[in-house]
Amino acid sequence: MERKKTDYECPVRKSMQIFAGKWTLLIIFQINRRIVRYGELKRAIPDISEKMLIDELKFLCSKGLVKKKQYPEVPPRVEYSLTPLGEKVLPIIDENSL
């Protein structure tokens, strides 16, 4: 069966590409409508490696789900929060809680 190009552009497929990461939903859940710093996220998800957390945060920022705010301080201070788009994911996470 030949696939059409539009099959790859459907919303379900796009959602799967964004939320398929092992840590993606857990990171969004941990940020959960508040401002958090990198260290807080690392402590809240101790099994994630530093590289993976950094990569996931960059990915979520690039998709517009998470906002990163850097302050010109020494030592550097970086805060993460959900964007309005990221907050739309929270009810889906809450709905799947057992």
Residue pairs with C-beta under 8 A, 6 or more apart in sequence:
7 13
18 24
18 63
18 65
19 25
19 89
21 56
21 59
23 45
23 48
23 52
23 53
23 56
24 56
24 59
24 60
25 89
25 93
26 45
27 41
27 45
27 53
27 56
27 57
27 60
27 66
28 60
28 65
28 66
28 82
28 86
28 89
28 90
28 93
29 90
29 93
30 36
30 40
30 41
30 44
30 45
31 41
31 66
31 80
31 81
31 82
31 86
32 82
32 90
33 82
33 87
33 90
34 81
35 79
35 80
35 81
36 44
36 79
36 80
36 81
37 77
37 78
37 79
37 80
38 53
38 57
38 78
38 80
41 53
41 57
41 80
42 48
42 50
42 53
45 53
48 56
57 66
57 68
57 80
60 66
60 86
61 67
61 68
64 83
64 85
64 86
65 82
65 83
65 85
65 86
65 89
66 80
66 81
66 82
66 83
66 86
67 80
67 81
67 82
67 83
67 86
68 78
68 79
68 80
69 78
69 79
69 80
69 81
70 76
70 77
70 78
71 77
71 78
71 79
82 89
82 90
